[in-house]
Amino acid sequence: MKHWGSECFARSKGGCSGRIQAAHWISVQTLRGRRANYRIAIRNGREVGEAGRYLVDMPIEGLIADPRNGIPLCDHHHASFDRRDGKALDLTPHTDVREFAAEYGLEDLL
């Protein structure tokens, strides 16, 4: 797993400012929503695949805390990444993020 240190993952985009903070590549809200959708699908007898069942079985706290789904961003870039400032930040997911997504069947969210 990559050890990020204190550098903003988007530093190559320029304009870094503020403190470095952890950012979820796949948001907590999205993780919760996908788990709920898979849980409903399973209850209704629809197939969600092995990764989908694994996602449902994993405690949400474990998903949220998994460092593979996190990147360090400065305040400025975090706001753009989350689109809180009305701008979109185009980044390429790191290998760890892609591994996390593949493990839980979330590749479509990258």
N, CA, C and O atoms as CSV, one atom per row, in Angstrom:
chain,resi,resn,atom,element,x,y,z
A,1,MET,N,N,0.843,-1.178,0.000
A,1,MET,CA,C,0.000,0.000,0.000
A,1,MET,C,C,0.886,1.238,0.000
A,1,MET,O,O,1.930,1.259,0.652
A,2,LYS,N,N,0.481,2.240,-0.710
A,2,LYS,CA,C,1.205,3.501,-0.808
A,2,LYS,C,C,1.130,4.258,0.508
A,2,LYS,O,O,0.060,4.371,1.105
A,3,HIS,N,N,2.244,4.765,0.951
A,3,HIS,CA,C,2.282,5.650,2.122
A,3,HIS,C,C,2.436,7.074,1.594
A,3,HIS,O,O,3.478,7.438,1.049
A,4,TRP,N,N,1.407,7.853,1.759
A,4,TRP,CA,C,1.304,9.140,1.085
A,4,TRP,C,C,2.157,10.238,1.688
A,4,TRP,O,O,2.621,11.117,0.963
A,5,GLY,N,N,2.374,10.212,2.974
A,5,GLY,CA,C,3.053,11.340,3.580
A,5,GLY,C,C,2.121,12.537,3.626
A,5,GLY,O,O,0.928,12.396,3.894
A,6,SER,N,N,2.662,13.698,3.368
A,6,SER,CA,C,1.839,14.906,3.507
A,6,SER,C,C,1.705,15.672,2.197
A,6,SER,O,O,1.489,16.883,2.219
A,7,GLU,N,N,1.828,15.001,1.068
A,7,GLU,CA,C,1.682,15.658,-0.221
A,7,GLU,C,C,0.276,15.480,-0.766
A,7,GLU,O,O,-0.311,14.403,-0.661
A,8,CYS,N,N,-0.254,16.533,-1.344
A,8,CYS,CA,C,-1.562,16.482,-1.989
A,8,CYS,C,C,-1.474,15.602,-3.234
A,8,CYS,O,O,-0.570,15.778,-4.051
A,9,PHE,N,N,-2.395,14.664,-3.386
A,9,PHE,CA,C,-2.429,13.764,-4.528
A,9,PHE,C,C,-2.606,14.543,-5.837
A,9,PHE,O,O,-2.202,14.064,-6.896
A,10,ALA,N,N,-3.197,15.720,-5.777
A,10,ALA,CA,C,-3.461,16.539,-6.963
A,10,ALA,C,C,-2.440,17.657,-7.136
A,10,ALA,O,O,-2.699,18.624,-7.853
A,11,ARG,N,N,-1.297,17.537,-6.494
A,11,ARG,CA,C,-0.308,18.616,-6.544
A,11,ARG,C,C,0.099,18.962,-7.974
A,11,ARG,O,O,0.434,20.113,-8.253
A,12,SER,N,N,0.076,17.984,-8.887
A,12,SER,CA,C,0.452,18.252,-10.277
A,12,SER,C,C,-0.553,19.177,-10.964
A,12,SER,O,O,-0.241,19.751,-12.008
A,13,LYS,N,N,-1.741,19.329,-10.404
A,13,LYS,CA,C,-2.764,20.214,-10.971
A,13,LYS,C,C,-2.516,21.664,-10.577
A,13,LYS,O,O,-3.108,22.578,-11.151
A,14,GLY,N,N,-1.635,21.875,-9.592
A,14,GLY,CA,C,-1.324,23.229,-9.141
A,14,GLY,C,C,-2.407,23.785,-8.240
A,14,GLY,O,O,-3.492,23.215,-8.123
A,15,GLY,N,N,-2.101,24.898,-7.609
A,15,GLY,CA,C,-3.078,25.599,-6.795
A,15,GLY,C,C,-3.320,25.015,-5.423
A,15,GLY,O,O,-4.334,25.327,-4.800
A,16,CYS,N,N,-2.419,24.172,-4.928
A,16,CYS,CA,C,-2.617,23.585,-3.599
A,16,CYS,C,C,-2.659,24.674,-2.534
A,16,CYS,O,O,-1.872,25.620,-2.548
A,17,SER,N,N,-3.601,24.509,-1.613
A,17,SER,CA,C,-3.677,25.425,-0.484
A,17,SER,C,C,-4.435,24.754,0.649
A,17,SER,O,O,-5.278,23.884,0.432
A,18,GLY,N,N,-4.117,25.177,1.844
A,18,GLY,CA,C,-4.789,24.633,3.021
A,18,GLY,C,C,-4.127,23.365,3.508
A,18,GLY,O,O,-3.102,22.925,2.988
A,19,ARG,N,N,-4.746,22.795,4.521
A,19,ARG,CA,C,-4.182,21.596,5.138
A,19,ARG,C,C,-4.455,20.363,4.301
A,19,ARG,O,O,-5.390,20.332,3.502
A,20,ILE,N,N,-3.626,19.345,4.494
A,20,ILE,CA,C,-3.816,18.063,3.833
A,20,ILE,C,C,-4.816,17.260,4.655
A,20,ILE,O,O,-4.729,17.211,5.882
A,21,GLN,N,N,-5.766,16.632,3.968
A,21,GLN,CA,C,-6.780,15.832,4.644
A,21,GLN,C,C,-7.084,14.590,3.818
A,21,GLN,O,O,-6.823,14.548,2.616
A,22,ALA,N,N,-7.630,13.597,4.467
A,22,ALA,CA,C,-8.003,12.355,3.784
A,22,ALA,C,C,-9.284,12.579,2.993
A,22,ALA,O,O,-10.226,13.210,3.473
A,23,ALA,N,N,-9.302,12.058,1.790
A,23,ALA,CA,C,-10.489,12.129,0.942
A,23,ALA,C,C,-10.826,10.718,0.475
A,23,ALA,O,O,-9.939,9.973,0.058
A,24,HIS,N,N,-12.089,10.354,0.541
A,24,HIS,CA,C,-12.529,9.061,0.016
A,24,HIS,C,C,-12.686,9.191,-1.494
A,24,HIS,O,O,-13.353,10.102,-1.984
A,25,TRP,N,N,-12.060,8.264,-2.230
A,25,TRP,CA,C,-12.243,8.286,-3.687
A,25,TRP,C,C,-13.698,7.964,-4.012
A,25,TRP,O,O,-14.350,8.686,-4.766
A,26,ILE,N,N,-14.198,6.874,-3.437
A,26,ILE,CA,C,-15.621,6.537,-3.547
A,26,ILE,C,C,-16.261,7.006,-2.255
A,26,ILE,O,O,-15.925,6.505,-1.182
A,27,SER,N,N,-17.162,7.945,-2.339
A,27,SER,CA,C,-17.700,8.599,-1.148
A,27,SER,C,C,-18.413,7.630,-0.207
A,27,SER,O,O,-18.889,6.572,-0.618
A,28,VAL,N,N,-18.471,8.017,1.053
A,28,VAL,CA,C,-19.165,7.221,2.069
A,28,VAL,C,C,-20.635,7.054,1.681
A,28,VAL,O,O,-21.196,5.969,1.837
A,29,GLN,N,N,-21.257,8.113,1.182
A,29,GLN,CA,C,-22.657,8.043,0.781
A,29,GLN,C,C,-22.848,7.027,-0.344
A,29,GLN,O,O,-23.825,6.278,-0.350
A,30,THR,N,N,-21.925,7.004,-1.283
A,30,THR,CA,C,-22.007,6.065,-2.395
A,30,THR,C,C,-21.813,4.634,-1.908
A,30,THR,O,O,-22.521,3.729,-2.350
A,31,LEU,N,N,-20.863,4.419,-1.003
A,31,LEU,CA,C,-20.650,3.080,-0.440
A,31,LEU,C,C,-21.906,2.594,0.281
A,31,LEU,O,O,-22.324,1.449,0.111
A,32,ARG,N,N,-22.498,3.465,1.078
A,32,ARG,CA,C,-23.723,3.087,1.794
A,32,ARG,C,C,-24.858,2.766,0.813
A,32,ARG,O,O,-25.583,1.787,0.990
A,33,GLY,N,N,-24.998,3.590,-0.206
A,33,GLY,CA,C,-26.054,3.381,-1.185
A,33,GLY,C,C,-25.883,2.096,-1.969
A,33,GLY,O,O,-26.853,1.368,-2.185
A,34,ARG,N,N,-24.668,1.807,-2.397
A,34,ARG,CA,C,-24.430,0.580,-3.155
A,34,ARG,C,C,-24.687,-0.646,-2.287
A,34,ARG,O,O,-25.274,-1.621,-2.756
A,35,ARG,N,N,-24.252,-0.608,-1.017
A,35,ARG,CA,C,-24.512,-1.725,-0.096
A,35,ARG,C,C,-26.017,-1.942,0.051
A,35,ARG,O,O,-26.492,-3.077,0.007
A,36,ALA,N,N,-26.757,-0.863,0.223
A,36,ALA,CA,C,-28.212,-0.968,0.391
A,36,ALA,C,C,-28.854,-1.547,-0.871
A,36,ALA,O,O,-29.733,-2.404,-0.780
A,37,ASN,N,N,-28.425,-1.087,-2.041
A,37,ASN,CA,C,-28.980,-1.602,-3.294
A,37,ASN,C,C,-28.685,-3.089,-3.468
A,37,ASN,O,O,-29.554,-3.850,-3.892
A,38,TYR,N,N,-27.473,-3.501,-3.144
A,38,TYR,CA,C,-27.113,-4.920,-3.244
A,38,TYR,C,C,-27.900,-5.746,-2.232
A,38,TYR,O,O,-28.339,-6.855,-2.537
A,39,ARG,N,N,-28.075,-5.214,-1.045
A,39,ARG,CA,C,-28.835,-5.932,-0.011
A,39,ARG,C,C,-30.275,-6.163,-0.481
A,39,ARG,O,O,-30.817,-7.254,-0.303
A,40,ILE,N,N,-30.884,-5.156,-1.071
A,40,ILE,CA,C,-32.249,-5.277,-1.593
A,40,ILE,C,C,-32.291,-6.289,-2.735
A,40,ILE,O,O,-33.204,-7.111,-2.807
A,41,ALA,N,N,-31.300,-6.228,-3.630
A,41,ALA,CA,C,-31.250,-7.165,-4.750
A,41,ALA,C,C,-31.149,-8.601,-4.253
A,41,ALA,O,O,-31.837,-9.486,-4.762
A,42,ILE,N,N,-30.298,-8.834,-3.266
A,42,ILE,CA,C,-30.138,-10.184,-2.705
A,42,ILE,C,C,-31.445,-10.642,-2.082
A,42,ILE,O,O,-31.869,-11.780,-2.283
A,43,ARG,N,N,-32.082,-9.762,-1.329
A,43,ARG,CA,C,-33.362,-10.099,-0.686
A,43,ARG,C,C,-34.426,-10.459,-1.722
A,43,ARG,O,O,-35.296,-11.289,-1.461
A,44,ASN,N,N,-34.355,-9.833,-2.897
A,44,ASN,CA,C,-35.323,-10.086,-3.968
A,44,ASN,C,C,-34.886,-11.205,-4.907
A,44,ASN,O,O,-35.511,-11.431,-5.943
A,45,GLY,N,N,-33.813,-11.905,-4.542
A,45,GLY,CA,C,-33.384,-13.059,-5.317
A,45,GLY,C,C,-32.573,-12.748,-6.556
A,45,GLY,O,O,-32.354,-13.640,-7.376
A,46,ARG,N,N,-32.115,-11.501,-6.727
A,46,ARG,CA,C,-31.293,-11.151,-7.878
A,46,ARG,C,C,-29.826,-11.404,-7.562
A,46,ARG,O,O,-29.406,-11.284,-6.412
A,47,GLU,N,N,-29.063,-11.748,-8.561
A,47,GLU,CA,C,-27.638,-12.048,-8.398
A,47,GLU,C,C,-26.832,-10.748,-8.392
A,47,GLU,O,O,-27.032,-9.889,-9.251
A,48,VAL,N,N,-25.929,-10.605,-7.433
A,48,VAL,CA,C,-25.061,-9.427,-7.363
A,48,VAL,C,C,-23.592,-9.809,-7.507
A,48,VAL,O,O,-22.719,-8.942,-7.465
A,49,GLY,N,N,-23.317,-11.081,-7.673
A,49,GLY,CA,C,-21.938,-11.534,-7.839
A,49,GLY,C,C,-21.218,-11.652,-6.510
A,49,GLY,O,O,-21.679,-11.176,-5.473
A,50,GLU,N,N,-20.079,-12.299,-6.582
A,50,GLU,CA,C,-19.284,-12.527,-5.366
A,50,GLU,C,C,-18.835,-11.220,-4.728
A,50,GLU,O,O,-18.908,-11.066,-3.509
A,51,ALA,N,N,-18.369,-10.272,-5.548
A,51,ALA,CA,C,-17.903,-8.990,-5.012
A,51,ALA,C,C,-19.054,-8.223,-4.352
A,51,ALA,O,O,-18.862,-7.581,-3.320
A,52,GLY,N,N,-20.234,-8.289,-4.941
A,52,GLY,CA,C,-21.398,-7.623,-4.359
A,52,GLY,C,C,-21.790,-8.220,-3.020
A,52,GLY,O,O,-22.128,-7.496,-2.083
A,53,ARG,N,N,-21.745,-9.540,-2.931
A,53,ARG,CA,C,-22.043,-10.196,-1.644
A,53,ARG,C,C,-20.991,-9.839,-0.601
A,53,ARG,O,O,-21.308,-9.642,0.572
A,54,TYR,N,N,-19.742,-9.757,-1.035
A,54,TYR,CA,C,-18.650,-9.384,-0.136
A,54,TYR,C,C,-18.845,-7.958,0.384
A,54,TYR,O,O,-18.598,-7.679,1.558
A,55,LEU,N,N,-19.288,-7.063,-0.495
A,55,LEU,CA,C,-19.559,-5.684,-0.103
A,55,LEU,C,C,-20.650,-5.631,0.959
A,55,LEU,O,O,-20.524,-4.906,1.946
A,56,VAL,N,N,-21.713,-6.391,0.764
A,56,VAL,CA,C,-22.821,-6.424,1.725
A,56,VAL,C,C,-22.361,-6.990,3.062
A,56,VAL,O,O,-22.780,-6.510,4.115
A,57,ASP,N,N,-21.510,-8.001,3.029
A,57,ASP,CA,C,-21.052,-8.650,4.262
A,57,ASP,C,C,-20.036,-7.825,5.043
A,57,ASP,O,O,-19.891,-8.009,6.251
A,58,MET,N,N,-19.334,-6.922,4.373
A,58,MET,CA,C,-18.311,-6.111,5.047
A,58,MET,C,C,-18.986,-5.033,5.898
A,58,MET,O,O,-19.853,-4.315,5.401
A,59,PRO,N,N,-18.604,-4.911,7.163
A,59,PRO,CA,C,-19.162,-3.825,7.982
A,59,PRO,C,C,-18.828,-2.467,7.352
A,59,PRO,O,O,-17.715,-2.257,6.871
A,60,ILE,N,N,-19.786,-1.565,7.360
A,60,ILE,CA,C,-19.594,-0.256,6.735
A,60,ILE,C,C,-18.384,0.468,7.323
A,60,ILE,O,O,-17.692,1.196,6.612
A,61,GLU,N,N,-18.130,0.275,8.602
A,61,GLU,CA,C,-16.975,0.925,9.231
A,61,GLU,C,C,-15.675,0.466,8.582
A,61,GLU,O,O,-14.742,1.253,8.419
A,62,GLY,N,N,-15.616,-0.825,8.207
A,62,GLY,CA,C,-14.431,-1.354,7.541
A,62,GLY,C,C,-14.240,-0.756,6.162
A,62,GLY,O,O,-13.116,-0.462,5.753
A,63,LEU,N,N,-15.344,-0.575,5.444
A,63,LEU,CA,C,-15.267,0.042,4.118
A,63,LEU,C,C,-14.809,1.490,4.213
A,63,LEU,O,O,-13.960,1.936,3.442
A,64,ILE,N,N,-15.376,2.210,5.158
A,64,ILE,CA,C,-15.050,3.625,5.321
A,64,ILE,C,C,-13.592,3.810,5.722
A,64,ILE,O,O,-12.935,4.748,5.270
A,65,ALA,N,N,-13.089,2.922,6.565
A,65,ALA,CA,C,-11.725,3.056,7.087
A,65,ALA,C,C,-10.666,2.446,6.174
A,65,ALA,O,O,-9.475,2.624,6.429
A,66,ASP,N,N,-11.055,1.741,5.129
A,66,ASP,CA,C,-10.071,1.086,4.261
A,66,ASP,C,C,-9.199,2.146,3.588
A,66,ASP,O,O,-9.699,2.945,2.796
A,67,PRO,N,N,-7.902,2.161,3.896
A,67,PRO,CA,C,-7.037,3.213,3.355
A,67,PRO,C,C,-6.853,3.150,1.845
A,67,PRO,O,O,-6.411,4.128,1.242
A,68,ARG,N,N,-7.178,2.034,1.227
A,68,ARG,CA,C,-7.031,1.940,-0.231
A,68,ARG,C,C,-8.000,2.859,-0.956
A,68,ARG,O,O,-7.764,3.220,-2.109
A,69,ASN,N,N,-9.085,3.243,-0.300
A,69,ASN,CA,C,-10.079,4.123,-0.900
A,69,ASN,C,C,-9.814,5.585,-0.565
A,69,ASN,O,O,-10.656,6.444,-0.827
A,70,GLY,N,N,-8.674,5.866,-0.001
A,70,GLY,CA,C,-8.383,7.231,0.407
A,70,GLY,C,C,-7.188,7.819,-0.306
A,70,GLY,O,O,-6.249,7.112,-0.671
A,71,ILE,N,N,-7.237,9.127,-0.499
A,71,ILE,CA,C,-6.106,9.875,-1.035
A,71,ILE,C,C,-5.963,11.156,-0.218
A,71,ILE,O,O,-6.953,11.678,0.293
A,72,PRO,N,N,-4.738,11.665,-0.091
A,72,PRO,CA,C,-4.554,12.936,0.602
A,72,PRO,C,C,-4.779,14.101,-0.363
A,72,PRO,O,O,-4.209,14.136,-1.453
A,73,LEU,N,N,-5.600,15.033,0.046
A,73,LEU,CA,C,-5.845,16.227,-0.759
A,73,LEU,C,C,-5.774,17.459,0.126
A,73,LEU,O,O,-6.171,17.420,1.291
A,74,CYS,N,N,-5.269,18.548,-0.424
A,74,CYS,CA,C,-5.306,19.817,0.297
A,74,CYS,C,C,-6.760,20.300,0.324
A,74,CYS,O,O,-7.604,19.788,-0.410
A,75,ASP,N,N,-7.040,21.283,1.170
A,75,ASP,CA,C,-8.401,21.819,1.269
A,75,ASP,C,C,-8.952,22.233,-0.097
A,75,ASP,O,O,-10.093,21.923,-0.439
A,76,HIS,N,N,-8.125,22.934,-0.867
A,76,HIS,CA,C,-8.556,23.441,-2.179
A,76,HIS,C,C,-8.965,22.295,-3.103
A,76,HIS,O,O,-10.048,22.329,-3.689
A,77,HIS,N,N,-8.111,21.286,-3.236
A,77,HIS,CA,C,-8.412,20.187,-4.153
A,77,HIS,C,C,-9.512,19.264,-3.623
A,77,HIS,O,O,-10.261,18.681,-4.407
A,78,HIS,N,N,-9.612,19.129,-2.305
A,78,HIS,CA,C,-10.686,18.306,-1.746
A,78,HIS,C,C,-12.044,18.902,-2.110
A,78,HIS,O,O,-12.968,18.173,-2.471
A,79,ALA,N,N,-12.164,20.218,-2.018
A,79,ALA,CA,C,-13.431,20.876,-2.374
A,79,ALA,C,C,-13.765,20.645,-3.844
A,79,ALA,O,O,-14.931,20.446,-4.185
A,80,SER,N,N,-12.765,20.667,-4.717
A,80,SER,CA,C,-13.010,20.410,-6.143
A,80,SER,C,C,-13.320,18.944,-6.390
A,80,SER,O,O,-14.196,18.624,-7.194
A,81,PHE,N,N,-12.608,18.044,-5.706
A,81,PHE,CA,C,-12.823,16.613,-5.879
A,81,PHE,C,C,-14.245,16.238,-5.483
A,81,PHE,O,O,-14.885,15.430,-6.156
A,82,ASP,N,N,-14.742,16.821,-4.393
A,82,ASP,CA,C,-16.113,16.584,-3.934
A,82,ASP,C,C,-17.128,17.458,-4.660
A,82,ASP,O,O,-18.330,17.335,-4.422
A,83,ARG,N,N,-16.662,18.336,-5.539
A,83,ARG,CA,C,-17.479,19.281,-6.309
A,83,ARG,C,C,-18.248,20.257,-5.420
A,83,ARG,O,O,-19.295,20.773,-5.812
A,84,ARG,N,N,-17.716,20.505,-4.216
A,84,ARG,CA,C,-18.355,21.479,-3.330
A,84,ARG,C,C,-18.168,22.892,-3.837
A,84,ARG,O,O,-18.965,23.776,-3.523
A,85,ASP,N,N,-17.121,23.115,-4.618
A,85,ASP,CA,C,-16.872,24.463,-5.116
A,85,ASP,C,C,-17.399,24.656,-6.540
A,85,ASP,O,O,-17.113,25.672,-7.173
A,86,GLY,N,N,-18.165,23.686,-7.045
A,86,GLY,CA,C,-18.747,23.789,-8.372
A,86,GLY,C,C,-17.807,23.385,-9.491
A,86,GLY,O,O,-18.191,23.411,-10.660
A,87,LYS,N,N,-16.588,23.013,-9.155
A,87,LYS,CA,C,-15.605,22.591,-10.154
A,87,LYS,C,C,-15.381,21.094,-10.025
A,87,LYS,O,O,-15.614,20.510,-8.967
A,88,ALA,N,N,-14.936,20.491,-11.087
A,88,ALA,CA,C,-14.609,19.061,-11.060
A,88,ALA,C,C,-13.104,18.903,-11.154
A,88,ALA,O,O,-12.447,19.587,-11.939
A,89,LEU,N,N,-12.566,18.009,-10.362
A,89,LEU,CA,C,-11.134,17.726,-10.373
A,89,LEU,C,C,-10.937,16.379,-11.041
A,89,LEU,O,O,-11.395,15.358,-10.530
A,90,ASP,N,N,-10.267,16.368,-12.165
A,90,ASP,CA,C,-10.057,15.147,-12.934
A,90,ASP,C,C,-8.747,14.497,-12.499
A,90,ASP,O,O,-7.665,15.009,-12.784
A,91,LEU,N,N,-8.853,13.373,-11.811
A,91,LEU,CA,C,-7.686,12.622,-11.348
A,91,LEU,C,C,-7.790,11.181,-11.808
A,91,LEU,O,O,-8.885,10.671,-12.046
A,92,THR,N,N,-6.664,10.539,-11.929
A,92,THR,CA,C,-6.612,9.113,-12.266
A,92,THR,C,C,-6.447,8.327,-10.979
A,92,THR,O,O,-5.542,8.618,-10.196
A,93,PRO,N,N,-7.301,7.334,-10.740
A,93,PRO,CA,C,-7.205,6.586,-9.484
A,93,PRO,C,C,-5.893,5.830,-9.361
A,93,PRO,O,O,-5.392,5.262,-10.331
A,94,HIS,N,N,-5.359,5.832,-8.178
A,94,HIS,CA,C,-4.139,5.106,-7.849
A,94,HIS,C,C,-4.429,3.604,-7.857
A,94,HIS,O,O,-5.587,3.195,-7.764
A,95,THR,N,N,-3.404,2.800,-7.964
A,95,THR,CA,C,-3.534,1.338,-7.975
A,95,THR,C,C,-4.311,0.836,-6.763
A,95,THR,O,O,-5.145,-0.058,-6.900
A,96,ASP,N,N,-4.056,1.391,-5.584
A,96,ASP,CA,C,-4.762,0.959,-4.370
A,96,ASP,C,C,-6.262,1.203,-4.488
A,96,ASP,O,O,-7.064,0.374,-4.058
A,97,VAL,N,N,-6.637,2.328,-5.063
A,97,VAL,CA,C,-8.055,2.658,-5.239
A,97,VAL,C,C,-8.697,1.661,-6.210
A,97,VAL,O,O,-9.801,1.173,-5.967
A,98,ARG,N,N,-8.002,1.366,-7.300
A,98,ARG,CA,C,-8.530,0.396,-8.264
A,98,ARG,C,C,-8.662,-0.988,-7.633
A,98,ARG,O,O,-9.619,-1.708,-7.918
A,99,GLU,N,N,-7.712,-1.366,-6.778
A,99,GLU,CA,C,-7.776,-2.651,-6.067
A,99,GLU,C,C,-8.986,-2.704,-5.140
A,99,GLU,O,O,-9.701,-3.706,-5.103
A,100,PHE,N,N,-9.215,-1.625,-4.392
A,100,PHE,CA,C,-10.367,-1.527,-3.502
A,100,PHE,C,C,-11.657,-1.690,-4.303
A,100,PHE,O,O,-12.533,-2.470,-3.927
A,101,ALA,N,N,-11.769,-0.954,-5.402
A,101,ALA,CA,C,-12.980,-1.006,-6.230
A,101,ALA,C,C,-13.214,-2.404,-6.802
A,101,ALA,O,O,-14.345,-2.890,-6.813
A,102,ALA,N,N,-12.165,-3.041,-7.269
A,102,ALA,CA,C,-12.300,-4.385,-7.840
A,102,ALA,C,C,-12.732,-5.397,-6.790
A,102,ALA,O,O,-13.544,-6.279,-7.069
A,103,GLU,N,N,-12.195,-5.273,-5.591
A,103,GLU,CA,C,-12.530,-6.226,-4.520
A,103,GLU,C,C,-14.014,-6.210,-4.197
A,103,GLU,O,O,-14.588,-7.246,-3.863
A,104,TYR,N,N,-14.639,-5.045,-4.292
A,104,TYR,CA,C,-16.044,-4.901,-3.914
A,104,TYR,C,C,-16.981,-4.697,-5.109
A,104,TYR,O,O,-18.155,-4.371,-4.928
A,105,GLY,N,N,-16.471,-4.886,-6.317
A,105,GLY,CA,C,-17.335,-4.745,-7.491
A,105,GLY,C,C,-17.770,-3.315,-7.749
A,105,GLY,O,O,-18.904,-3.080,-8.164
A,106,LEU,N,N,-16.891,-2.363,-7.512
A,106,LEU,CA,C,-17.243,-0.950,-7.634
A,106,LEU,C,C,-16.485,-0.242,-8.761
A,106,LEU,O,O,-16.389,0.985,-8.776
A,107,GLU,N,N,-15.956,-1.012,-9.691
A,107,GLU,CA,C,-15.145,-0.432,-10.761
A,107,GLU,C,C,-15.885,0.629,-11.556
A,107,GLU,O,O,-15.270,1.568,-12.061
A,108,ASP,N,N,-17.203,0.488,-11.673
A,108,ASP,CA,C,-17.989,1.463,-12.442
A,108,ASP,C,C,-17.991,2.846,-11.794
A,108,ASP,O,O,-18.366,3.829,-12.433
A,109,LEU,N,N,-17.578,2.925,-10.542
A,109,LEU,CA,C,-17.586,4.209,-9.833
A,109,LEU,C,C,-16.272,4.974,-9.987
A,109,LEU,O,O,-16.139,6.089,-9.483
A,110,LEU,N,N,-15.318,4.384,-10.671
A,110,LEU,CA,C,-14.035,5.068,-10.843
A,110,LEU,C,C,-14.088,5.973,-12.041
A,110,LEU,O,O,-13.102,6.640,-12.356
